[in-house]
Amino acid sequence: MPEVYRGWQTKNKCSFHYLSAMPDQLYNVTKEFIDEHKFPDGTFHMRYDFIFLFIILLLFLFFF
């Protein structure tokens, strides 16, 4: 799939915007995936999830 995206970028001179339902706290993991698999660079739109942060905080407080 990365080859298809790169082909579109080269042939059509298009830019990419990656849209994800994952919380923005997972941006680094997502960016690493994009880079490792050689998808074209682009902007990201991820949801901000306060509940995700709250759960992480609770887990941290419970286990540490």
PQR file of N, CA, C, O and H, with PARSE charges and radii, in Angstrom:
ATOM      1  N   MET A   1       0.797  -1.193   0.000 -0.4000 1.5000
ATOM      2  CA  MET A   1       0.000   0.000   0.000 -0.0000 2.0000
ATOM      3  C   MET A   1       0.849   1.272   0.000  0.5500 1.7000
ATOM      4  O   MET A   1       0.490   2.246  -0.662 -0.5500 1.4000
ATOM      5  N   PRO A   2       1.973   1.283   0.732 -0.5600 1.5000
ATOM      6  CA  PRO A   2       2.804   2.495   0.689  0.2800 2.0000
ATOM      7  C   PRO A   2       3.245   2.844  -0.734  0.5500 1.7000
ATOM      8  O   PRO A   2       3.367   4.017  -1.088 -0.5500 1.4000
ATOM      9  N   GLU A   3       3.482   1.806  -1.542 -0.4000 1.5000
ATOM     10  CA  GLU A   3       3.913   2.060  -2.921 -0.0000 2.0000
ATOM     11  C   GLU A   3       2.814   2.785  -3.701  0.5500 1.7000
ATOM     12  O   GLU A   3       3.094   3.675  -4.504 -0.5500 1.4000
ATOM     13  H   GLU A   3       3.383   0.854  -1.254  0.4000 1.0000
ATOM     14  N   VAL A   4       1.570   2.397  -3.456 -0.4000 1.5000
ATOM     15  CA  VAL A   4       0.446   3.049  -4.131 -0.0000 2.0000
ATOM     16  C   VAL A   4       0.373   4.518  -3.728  0.5500 1.7000
ATOM     17  O   VAL A   4       0.212   5.393  -4.578 -0.5500 1.4000
ATOM     18  H   VAL A   4       1.342   1.674  -2.804  0.4000 1.0000
ATOM     19  N   TYR A   5       0.490   4.782  -2.447 -0.4000 1.5000
ATOM     20  CA  TYR A   5       0.439   6.166  -1.956 -0.0000 2.0000
ATOM     21  C   TYR A   5       1.575   7.003  -2.529  0.5500 1.7000
ATOM     22  O   TYR A   5       1.376   8.148  -2.936 -0.5500 1.4000
ATOM     23  H   TYR A   5       0.621   4.071  -1.756  0.4000 1.0000
ATOM     24  N   ARG A   6       2.783   6.410  -2.555 -0.4000 1.5000
ATOM     25  CA  ARG A   6       3.924   7.153  -3.116 -0.0000 2.0000
ATOM     26  C   ARG A   6       3.721   7.406  -4.606  0.5500 1.7000
ATOM     27  O   ARG A   6       4.090   8.461  -5.121 -0.5500 1.4000
ATOM     28  H   ARG A   6       2.944   5.480  -2.224  0.4000 1.0000
ATOM     29  N   GLY A   7       3.127   6.423  -5.297 -0.4000 1.5000
ATOM     30  CA  GLY A   7       2.828   6.608  -6.721 -0.0000 2.0000
ATOM     31  C   GLY A   7       1.855   7.752  -6.941  0.5500 1.7000
ATOM     32  O   GLY A   7       2.043   8.568  -7.842 -0.5500 1.4000
ATOM     33  H   GLY A   7       2.826   5.566  -4.879  0.4000 1.0000
ATOM     34  N   TRP A   8       0.814   7.813  -6.120 -0.4000 1.5000
ATOM     35  CA  TRP A   8      -0.141   8.926  -6.219 -0.0000 2.0000
ATOM     36  C   TRP A   8       0.544  10.255  -5.965  0.5500 1.7000
ATOM     37  O   TRP A   8       0.280  11.249  -6.640 -0.5500 1.4000
ATOM     38  H   TRP A   8       0.661   7.150  -5.387  0.4000 1.0000
ATOM     39  N   GLN A   9       1.436  10.254  -4.969 -0.4000 1.5000
ATOM     40  CA  GLN A   9       2.135  11.494  -4.622 -0.0000 2.0000
ATOM     41  C   GLN A   9       3.001  11.961  -5.795  0.5500 1.7000
ATOM     42  O   GLN A   9       3.026  13.147  -6.123 -0.5500 1.4000
ATOM     43  H   GLN A   9       1.651   9.446  -4.420  0.4000 1.0000
ATOM     44  N   THR A  10       3.696  11.036  -6.410 -0.4000 1.5000
ATOM     45  CA  THR A  10       4.582  11.378  -7.525 -0.0000 2.0000
ATOM     46  C   THR A  10       3.786  11.771  -8.777  0.5500 1.7000
ATOM     47  O   THR A  10       4.044  12.806  -9.391 -0.5500 1.4000
ATOM     48  H   THR A  10       3.676  10.073  -6.144  0.4000 1.0000
ATOM     49  N   LYS A  11       2.822  10.933  -9.138 -0.4000 1.5000
ATOM     50  CA  LYS A  11       2.061  11.148 -10.374 -0.0000 2.0000
ATOM     51  C   LYS A  11       1.151  12.373 -10.294  0.5500 1.7000
ATOM     52  O   LYS A  11       1.068  13.156 -11.241 -0.5500 1.4000
ATOM     53  H   LYS A  11       2.612  10.092  -8.640  0.4000 1.0000
ATOM     54  N   ASN A  12       0.477  12.530  -9.173 -0.4000 1.5000
ATOM     55  CA  ASN A  12      -0.524  13.592  -9.048 -0.0000 2.0000
ATOM     56  C   ASN A  12      -0.077  14.787  -8.217  0.5500 1.7000
ATOM     57  O   ASN A  12      -0.819  15.756  -8.051 -0.5500 1.4000
ATOM     58  H   ASN A  12       0.545  11.894  -8.404  0.4000 1.0000
ATOM     59  N   LYS A  13       1.140  14.707  -7.701 -0.4000 1.5000
ATOM     60  CA  LYS A  13       1.679  15.776  -6.855 -0.0000 2.0000
ATOM     61  C   LYS A  13       0.697  16.140  -5.728  0.5500 1.7000
ATOM     62  O   LYS A  13       0.454  17.311  -5.440 -0.5500 1.4000
ATOM     63  H   LYS A  13       1.742  13.921  -7.836  0.4000 1.0000
ATOM     64  N   CYS A  14       0.150  15.099  -5.111 -0.4000 1.5000
ATOM     65  CA  CYS A  14      -0.827  15.330  -4.040 -0.0000 2.0000
ATOM     66  C   CYS A  14      -0.153  15.261  -2.670  0.5500 1.7000
ATOM     67  O   CYS A  14       0.957  14.750  -2.522 -0.5500 1.4000
ATOM     68  H   CYS A  14       0.348  14.147  -5.346  0.4000 1.0000
ATOM     69  N   SER A  15      -0.846  15.780  -1.703 -0.4000 1.5000
ATOM     70  CA  SER A  15      -0.378  15.699  -0.325 -0.0000 2.0000
ATOM     71  C   SER A  15      -1.335  14.806   0.451  0.5500 1.7000
ATOM     72  O   SER A  15      -2.451  14.541   0.004 -0.5500 1.4000
ATOM     73  H   SER A  15      -1.748  16.195  -1.823  0.4000 1.0000
ATOM     74  N   PHE A  16      -0.897  14.350   1.603 -0.4000 1.5000
ATOM     75  CA  PHE A  16      -1.696  13.412   2.371 -0.0000 2.0000
ATOM     76  C   PHE A  16      -2.042  13.962   3.744  0.5500 1.7000
ATOM     77  O   PHE A  16      -1.273  14.692   4.369 -0.5500 1.4000
ATOM     78  H   PHE A  16       0.010  14.565   1.966  0.4000 1.0000
ATOM     79  N   HIS A  17      -3.233  13.578   4.183 -0.4000 1.5000
ATOM     80  CA  HIS A  17      -3.695  13.906   5.519 -0.0000 2.0000
ATOM     81  C   HIS A  17      -4.212  12.607   6.112  0.5500 1.7000
ATOM     82  O   HIS A  17      -5.192  12.041   5.627 -0.5500 1.4000
ATOM     83  H   HIS A  17      -3.857  12.985   3.675  0.4000 1.0000
ATOM     84  N   TYR A  18      -3.552  12.136   7.160 -0.4000 1.5000
ATOM     85  CA  TYR A  18      -3.933  10.870   7.784 -0.0000 2.0000
ATOM     86  C   TYR A  18      -4.951  11.136   8.887  0.5500 1.7000
ATOM     87  O   TYR A  18      -4.702  11.911   9.810 -0.5500 1.4000
ATOM     88  H   TYR A  18      -2.756  12.596   7.554  0.4000 1.0000
ATOM     89  N   LEU A  19      -6.097  10.479   8.773 -0.4000 1.5000
ATOM     90  CA  LEU A  19      -7.194  10.635   9.717 -0.0000 2.0000
ATOM     91  C   LEU A  19      -7.334   9.339  10.504  0.5500 1.7000
ATOM     92  O   LEU A  19      -7.406   8.258   9.919 -0.5500 1.4000
ATOM     93  H   LEU A  19      -6.299   9.849   8.024  0.4000 1.0000
ATOM     94  N   SER A  20      -7.371   9.445  11.823 -0.4000 1.5000
ATOM     95  CA  SER A  20      -7.430   8.250  12.657 -0.0000 2.0000
ATOM     96  C   SER A  20      -8.364   8.471  13.834  0.5500 1.7000
ATOM     97  O   SER A  20      -8.463   9.581  14.358 -0.5500 1.4000
ATOM     98  H   SER A  20      -7.312  10.323  12.298  0.4000 1.0000
ATOM     99  N   ALA A  21      -9.044   7.416  14.247 -0.4000 1.5000
ATOM    100  CA  ALA A  21      -9.890   7.464  15.434 -0.0000 2.0000
ATOM    101  C   ALA A  21      -9.085   7.177  16.700  0.5500 1.7000
ATOM    102  O   ALA A  21      -9.624   7.213  17.806 -0.5500 1.4000
ATOM    103  H   ALA A  21      -8.963   6.515  13.822  0.4000 1.0000
ATOM    104  N   MET A  22      -7.800   6.894  16.534 -0.4000 1.5000
ATOM    105  CA  MET A  22      -6.964   6.657  17.711 -0.0000 2.0000
ATOM    106  C   MET A  22      -6.741   7.974  18.452  0.5500 1.7000
ATOM    107  O   MET A  22      -6.724   9.040  17.838 -0.5500 1.4000
ATOM    108  H   MET A  22      -7.362   6.865  15.635  0.4000 1.0000
ATOM    109  N   PRO A  23      -6.572   7.898  19.765 -0.5600 1.5000
ATOM    110  CA  PRO A  23      -6.318   9.129  20.520  0.2800 2.0000
ATOM    111  C   PRO A  23      -4.970   9.736  20.138  0.5500 1.7000
ATOM    112  O   PRO A  23      -4.031   9.029  19.772 -0.5500 1.4000
ATOM    113  N   ASP A  24      -4.902  11.042  20.231 -0.4000 1.5000
ATOM    114  CA  ASP A  24      -3.677  11.731  19.825 -0.0000 2.0000
ATOM    115  C   ASP A  24      -2.470  11.370  20.679  0.5500 1.7000
ATOM    116  O   ASP A  24      -1.335  11.674  20.312 -0.5500 1.4000
ATOM    117  H   ASP A  24      -5.665  11.616  20.528  0.4000 1.0000
ATOM    118  N   GLN A  25      -2.705  10.729  21.807 -0.4000 1.5000
ATOM    119  CA  GLN A  25      -1.592  10.277  22.638 -0.0000 2.0000
ATOM    120  C   GLN A  25      -0.793   9.173  21.943  0.5500 1.7000
ATOM    121  O   GLN A  25       0.335   8.878  22.340 -0.5500 1.4000
ATOM    122  H   GLN A  25      -3.627  10.482  22.106  0.4000 1.0000
ATOM    123  N   LEU A  26      -1.370   8.567  20.913 -0.4000 1.5000
ATOM    124  CA  LEU A  26      -0.677   7.514  20.158 -0.0000 2.0000
ATOM    125  C   LEU A  26      -0.043   8.042  18.878  0.5500 1.7000
ATOM    126  O   LEU A  26       0.293   7.267  17.982 -0.5500 1.4000
ATOM    127  H   LEU A  26      -2.285   8.807  20.590  0.4000 1.0000
ATOM    128  N   TYR A  27       0.120   9.356  18.790 -0.4000 1.5000
ATOM    129  CA  TYR A  27       0.711   9.964  17.595 -0.0000 2.0000
ATOM    130  C   TYR A  27       2.094   9.389  17.295  0.5500 1.7000
ATOM    131  O   TYR A  27       2.380   9.041  16.149 -0.5500 1.4000
ATOM    132  H   TYR A  27      -0.153   9.985  19.518  0.4000 1.0000
ATOM    133  N   ASN A  28       2.944   9.285  18.297 -0.4000 1.5000
ATOM    134  CA  ASN A  28       4.319   8.819  18.059 -0.0000 2.0000
ATOM    135  C   ASN A  28       4.345   7.415  17.472  0.5500 1.7000
ATOM    136  O   ASN A  28       5.129   7.138  16.565 -0.5500 1.4000
ATOM    137  H   ASN A  28       2.712   9.567  19.228  0.4000 1.0000
ATOM    138  N   VAL A  29       3.497   6.530  17.979 -0.4000 1.5000
ATOM    139  CA  VAL A  29       3.431   5.169  17.457 -0.0000 2.0000
ATOM    140  C   VAL A  29       2.954   5.185  16.004  0.5500 1.7000
ATOM    141  O   VAL A  29       3.495   4.474  15.156 -0.5500 1.4000
ATOM    142  H   VAL A  29       2.860   6.755  18.716  0.4000 1.0000
ATOM    143  N   THR A  30       1.949   5.993  15.732 -0.4000 1.5000
ATOM    144  CA  THR A  30       1.407   6.090  14.380 -0.0000 2.0000
ATOM    145  C   THR A  30       2.441   6.669  13.422  0.5500 1.7000
ATOM    146  O   THR A  30       2.609   6.166  12.312 -0.5500 1.4000
ATOM    147  H   THR A  30       1.510   6.570  16.421  0.4000 1.0000
ATOM    148  N   LYS A  31       3.129   7.719  13.843 -0.4000 1.5000
ATOM    149  CA  LYS A  31       4.159   8.345  12.999 -0.0000 2.0000
ATOM    150  C   LYS A  31       5.293   7.370  12.716  0.5500 1.7000
ATOM    151  O   LYS A  31       5.806   7.320  11.598 -0.5500 1.4000
ATOM    152  H   LYS A  31       2.992   8.129  14.745  0.4000 1.0000
ATOM    153  N   GLU A  32       5.687   6.597  13.719 -0.4000 1.5000
ATOM    154  CA  GLU A  32       6.738   5.590  13.511 -0.0000 2.0000
ATOM    155  C   GLU A  32       6.302   4.559  12.467  0.5500 1.7000
ATOM    156  O   GLU A  32       7.095   4.159  11.615 -0.5500 1.4000
ATOM    157  H   GLU A  32       5.271   6.637  14.628  0.4000 1.0000
ATOM    158  N   PHE A  33       5.039   4.131  12.536 -0.4000 1.5000
ATOM    159  CA  PHE A  33       4.518   3.171  11.558 -0.0000 2.0000
ATOM    160  C   PHE A  33       4.581   3.760  10.150  0.5500 1.7000
ATOM    161  O   PHE A  33       5.036   3.098   9.216 -0.5500 1.4000
ATOM    162  H   PHE A  33       4.394   4.455  13.228  0.4000 1.0000
ATOM    163  N   ILE A  34       4.127   4.995  10.001 -0.4000 1.5000
ATOM    164  CA  ILE A  34       4.145   5.669   8.693 -0.0000 2.0000
ATOM    165  C   ILE A  34       5.573   5.745   8.154  0.5500 1.7000
ATOM    166  O   ILE A  34       5.820   5.462   6.982 -0.5500 1.4000
ATOM    167  H   ILE A  34       3.758   5.532  10.759  0.4000 1.0000
ATOM    168  N   ASP A  35       6.498   6.126   9.014 -0.4000 1.5000
ATOM    169  CA  ASP A  35       7.898   6.265   8.595 -0.0000 2.0000
ATOM    170  C   ASP A  35       8.538   4.916   8.271  0.5500 1.7000
ATOM    171  O   ASP A  35       9.210   4.781   7.248 -0.5500 1.4000
ATOM    172  H   ASP A  35       6.297   6.356   9.967  0.4000 1.0000
ATOM    173  N   GLU A  36       8.336   3.922   9.130 -0.4000 1.5000
ATOM    174  CA  GLU A  36       8.954   2.605   8.926 -0.0000 2.0000
ATOM    175  C   GLU A  36       8.468   1.928   7.651  0.5500 1.7000
ATOM    176  O   GLU A  36       9.231   1.222   6.992 -0.5500 1.4000
ATOM    177  H   GLU A  36       7.790   4.031   9.960  0.4000 1.0000
ATOM    178  N   HIS A  37       7.209   2.139   7.303 -0.4000 1.5000
ATOM    179  CA  HIS A  37       6.654   1.496   6.119 -0.0000 2.0000
ATOM    180  C   HIS A  37       6.717   2.391   4.885  0.5500 1.7000
ATOM    181  O   HIS A  37       6.183   2.061   3.826 -0.5500 1.4000
ATOM    182  H   HIS A  37       6.589   2.712   7.838  0.4000 1.0000
ATOM    183  N   LYS A  38       7.382   3.530   5.051 -0.4000 1.5000
ATOM    184  CA  LYS A  38       7.681   4.442   3.941 -0.0000 2.0000
ATOM    185  C   LYS A  38       6.431   4.994   3.245  0.5500 1.7000
ATOM    186  O   LYS A  38       6.398   5.139   2.023 -0.5500 1.4000
ATOM    187  H   LYS A  38       7.816   3.798   5.911  0.4000 1.0000
ATOM    188  N   PHE A  39       5.398   5.300   4.053 -0.4000 1.5000
ATOM    189  CA  PHE A  39       4.262   6.040   3.527 -0.0000 2.0000
ATOM    190  C   PHE A  39       4.716   7.485   3.315  0.5500 1.7000
ATOM    191  O   PHE A  39       5.640   7.939   3.990 -0.5500 1.4000
ATOM    192  H   PHE A  39       5.424   5.182   5.046  0.4000 1.0000
ATOM    193  N   PRO A  40       4.091   8.208   2.400 -0.5600 1.5000
ATOM    194  CA  PRO A  40       4.472   9.614   2.197  0.2800 2.0000
ATOM    195  C   PRO A  40       4.203  10.442   3.462  0.5500 1.7000
ATOM    196  O   PRO A  40       3.291  10.139   4.231 -0.5500 1.4000
ATOM    197  N   ASP A  41       4.995  11.468   3.658 -0.4000 1.5000
ATOM    198  CA  ASP A  41       4.760  12.377   4.777 -0.0000 2.0000
ATOM    199  C   ASP A  41       3.413  13.049   4.599  0.5500 1.7000
ATOM    200  O   ASP A  41       2.938  13.228   3.477 -0.5500 1.4000
ATOM    201  H   ASP A  41       5.736  11.713   3.033  0.4000 1.0000
ATOM    202  N   GLY A  42       2.811  13.414   5.699 -0.4000 1.5000
ATOM    203  CA  GLY A  42       1.534  14.095   5.644 -0.0000 2.0000
ATOM    204  C   GLY A  42       1.170  14.631   7.015  0.5500 1.7000
ATOM    205  O   GLY A  42       1.895  14.431   7.990 -0.5500 1.4000
ATOM    206  H   GLY A  42       3.197  13.268   6.610  0.4000 1.0000
ATOM    207  N   THR A  43       0.051  15.308   7.075 -0.4000 1.5000
ATOM    208  CA  THR A  43      -0.439  15.819   8.347 -0.0000 2.0000
ATOM    209  C   THR A  43      -1.323  14.749   8.997  0.5500 1.7000
ATOM    210  O   THR A  43      -1.789  13.822   8.334 -0.5500 1.4000
ATOM    211  H   THR A  43      -0.538  15.471   6.283  0.4000 1.0000
ATOM    212  N   PHE A  44      -1.541  14.897  10.296 -0.4000 1.5000
ATOM    213  CA  PHE A  44      -2.334  13.922  11.051 -0.0000 2.0000
ATOM    214  C   PHE A  44      -3.501  14.616  11.738  0.5500 1.7000
ATOM    215  O   PHE A  44      -3.387  15.746  12.211 -0.5500 1.4000
ATOM    216  H   PHE A  44      -1.163  15.649  10.834  0.4000 1.0000
ATOM    217  N   HIS A  45      -4.612  13.917  11.778 -0.4000 1.5000
ATOM    218  CA  HIS A  45      -5.760  14.371  12.570 -0.0000 2.0000
ATOM    219  C   HIS A  45      -6.192  13.184  13.418  0.5500 1.7000
ATOM    220  O   HIS A  45      -6.711  12.189  12.912 -0.5500 1.4000
ATOM    221  H   HIS A  45      -4.705  12.998  11.394  0.4000 1.0000
ATOM    222  N   MET A  46      -5.967  13.314  14.713 -0.4000 1.5000
ATOM    223  CA  MET A  46      -6.328  12.256  15.637 -0.0000 2.0000
ATOM    224  C   MET A  46      -7.217  12.860  16.721  0.5500 1.7000
ATOM    225  O   MET A  46      -7.141  14.056  17.002 -0.5500 1.4000
ATOM    226  H   MET A  46      -5.546  14.123  15.124  0.4000 1.0000
ATOM    227  N   ARG A  47      -8.038  12.046  17.309 -0.4000 1.5000
ATOM    228  CA  ARG A  47      -8.970  12.590  18.296 -0.0000 2.0000
ATOM    229  C   ARG A  47      -8.279  12.804  19.640  0.5500 1.7000
ATOM    230  O   ARG A  47      -7.388  12.049  20.031 -0.5500 1.4000
ATOM    231  H   ARG A  47      -8.101  11.075  17.080  0.4000 1.0000
ATOM    232  N   TYR A  48      -8.708  13.832  20.320 -0.4000 1.5000
ATOM    233  CA  TYR A  48      -8.227  14.091  21.668 -0.0000 2.0000
ATOM    234  C   TYR A  48      -9.153  13.344  22.607  0.5500 1.7000
ATOM    235  O   TYR A  48     -10.370  13.524  22.559 -0.5500 1.4000
ATOM    236  H   TYR A  48      -9.431  14.445  20.003  0.4000 1.0000
ATOM    237  N   ASP A  49      -8.594  12.518  23.446 -0.4000 1.5000
ATOM    238  CA  ASP A  49      -9.410  11.662  24.289 -0.0000 2.0000
ATOM    239  C   ASP A  49      -9.026  11.817  25.754  0.5500 1.7000
ATOM    240  O   ASP A  49      -8.050  11.233  26.225 -0.5500 1.4000
ATOM    241  H   ASP A  49      -7.605  12.371  23.485  0.4000 1.0000
ATOM    242  N   PHE A  50      -9.809  12.611  26.456 -0.4000 1.5000
ATOM    243  CA  PHE A  50      -9.552  12.824  27.879 -0.0000 2.0000
ATOM    244  C   PHE A  50      -9.739  11.533  28.661  0.5500 1.7000
ATOM    245  O   PHE A  50      -9.012  11.285  29.623 -0.5500 1.4000
ATOM    246  H   PHE A  50     -10.601  13.086  26.074  0.4000 1.0000
ATOM    247  N   ILE A  51     -10.703  10.706  28.266 -0.4000 1.5000
ATOM    248  CA  ILE A  51     -10.951   9.443  28.968 -0.0000 2.0000
ATOM    249  C   ILE A  51      -9.718   8.552  28.901  0.5500 1.7000
ATOM    250  O   ILE A  51      -9.368   7.895  29.881 -0.5500 1.4000
ATOM    251  H   ILE A  51     -11.294  10.908  27.485  0.4000 1.0000
ATOM    252  N   PHE A  52      -9.058   8.531  27.743 -0.4000 1.5000
ATOM    253  CA  PHE A  52      -7.832   7.745  27.588 -0.0000 2.0000
ATOM    254  C   PHE A  52      -6.788   8.188  28.605  0.5500 1.7000
ATOM    255  O   PHE A  52      -6.168   7.352  29.261 -0.5500 1.4000
ATOM    256  H   PHE A  52      -9.342   9.065  26.947  0.4000 1.0000
ATOM    257  N   LEU A  53      -6.591   9.487  28.740 -0.4000 1.5000
ATOM    258  CA  LEU A  53      -5.633  10.000  29.719 -0.0000 2.0000
ATOM    259  C   LEU A  53      -6.039   9.647  31.144  0.5500 1.7000
ATOM    260  O   LEU A  53      -5.194   9.306  31.972 -0.5500 1.4000
ATOM    261  H   LEU A  53      -7.094  10.167  28.206  0.4000 1.0000
ATOM    262  N   PHE A  54      -7.324   9.731  31.423 -0.4000 1.5000
ATOM    263  CA  PHE A  54      -7.831   9.410  32.751 -0.0000 2.0000
ATOM    264  C   PHE A  54      -7.573   7.943  33.100  0.5500 1.7000
ATOM    265  O   PHE A  54      -7.168   7.634  34.221 -0.5500 1.4000
ATOM    266  H   PHE A  54      -8.010  10.008  30.751  0.4000 1.0000
ATOM    267  N   ILE A  55      -7.804   7.050  32.153 -0.4000 1.5000
ATOM    268  CA  ILE A  55      -7.563   5.618  32.384 -0.0000 2.0000
ATOM    269  C   ILE A  55      -6.085   5.357  32.606  0.5500 1.7000
ATOM    270  O   ILE A  55      -5.722   4.584  33.493 -0.5500 1.4000
ATOM    271  H   ILE A  55      -8.133   7.301  31.243  0.4000 1.0000
ATOM    272  N   ILE A  56      -5.230   5.984  31.821 -0.4000 1.5000
ATOM    273  CA  ILE A  56      -3.781   5.815  32.007 -0.0000 2.0000
ATOM    274  C   ILE A  56      -3.375   6.307  33.390  0.5500 1.7000
ATOM    275  O   ILE A  56      -2.583   5.660  34.076 -0.5500 1.4000
ATOM    276  H   ILE A  56      -5.525   6.612  31.101  0.4000 1.0000
ATOM    277  N   LEU A  57      -3.912   7.441  33.796 -0.4000 1.5000
ATOM    278  CA  LEU A  57      -3.611   7.974  35.124 -0.0000 2.0000
ATOM    279  C   LEU A  57      -4.056   7.000  36.215  0.5500 1.7000
ATOM    280  O   LEU A  57      -3.312   6.743  37.162 -0.5500 1.4000
ATOM    281  H   LEU A  57      -4.556   7.967  33.239  0.4000 1.0000
ATOM    282  N   LEU A  58      -5.252   6.467  36.086 -0.4000 1.5000
ATOM    283  CA  LEU A  58      -5.745   5.508  37.080 -0.0000 2.0000
ATOM    284  C   LEU A  58      -4.884   4.247  37.129  0.5500 1.7000
ATOM    285  O   LEU A  58      -4.567   3.744  38.207 -0.5500 1.4000
ATOM    286  H   LEU A  58      -5.857   6.676  35.317  0.4000 1.0000
ATOM    287  N   LEU A  59      -4.513   3.747  35.965 -0.4000 1.5000
ATOM    288  CA  LEU A  59      -3.640   2.563  35.937 -0.0000 2.0000
ATOM    289  C   LEU A  59      -2.300   2.854  36.591  0.5500 1.7000
ATOM    290  O   LEU A  59      -1.772   2.037  37.346 -0.5500 1.4000
ATOM    291  H   LEU A  59      -4.770   4.155  35.089  0.4000 1.0000
ATOM    292  N   PHE A  60      -1.758   4.024  36.295 -0.4000 1.5000
ATOM    293  CA  PHE A  60      -0.476   4.406  36.889 -0.0000 2.0000
ATOM    294  C   PHE A  60      -0.591   4.483  38.412  0.5500 1.7000
ATOM    295  O   PHE A  60       0.262   3.963  39.131 -0.5500 1.4000
ATOM    296  H   PHE A  60      -2.186   4.688  35.682  0.4000 1.0000
ATOM    297  N   LEU A  61      -1.646   5.132  38.895 -0.4000 1.5000
ATOM    298  CA  LEU A  61      -1.838   5.260  40.334 -0.0000 2.0000
ATOM    299  C   LEU A  61      -2.090   3.922  41.005  0.5500 1.7000
ATOM    300  O   LEU A  61      -1.666   3.700  42.139 -0.5500 1.4000
ATOM    301  H   LEU A  61      -2.339   5.555  38.311  0.4000 1.0000
ATOM    302  N   PHE A  62      -2.782   3.028  40.303 -0.4000 1.5000
ATOM    303  CA  PHE A  62      -3.112   1.735  40.875 -0.0000 2.0000
ATOM    304  C   PHE A  62      -1.899   0.815  40.940  0.5500 1.7000
ATOM    305  O   PHE A  62      -1.722   0.092  41.921 -0.5500 1.4000
ATOM    306  H   PHE A  62      -3.127   3.208  39.381  0.4000 1.0000
ATOM    307  N   PHE A  63      -1.060   0.835  39.902 -0.4000 1.5000
ATOM    308  CA  PHE A  63       0.060  -0.110  39.820 -0.0000 2.0000
ATOM    309  C   PHE A  63       1.384   0.418  40.347  0.5500 1.7000
ATOM    310  O   PHE A  63       2.305  -0.367  40.573 -0.5500 1.4000
ATOM    311  H   PHE A  63      -1.204   1.422  39.105  0.4000 1.0000
ATOM    312  N   PHE A  64       1.507   1.713  40.548 -0.4000 1.5000
ATOM    313  CA  PHE A  64       2.806   2.248  40.993 -0.0000 2.0000
ATOM    314  C   PHE A  64       2.705   2.954  42.288  0.5500 1.7000
ATOM    315  O   PHE A  64       3.706   3.458  42.796 -0.5500 1.4000
ATOM    316  H   PHE A  64       0.759   2.351  40.365  0.4000 1.0000
TER
END
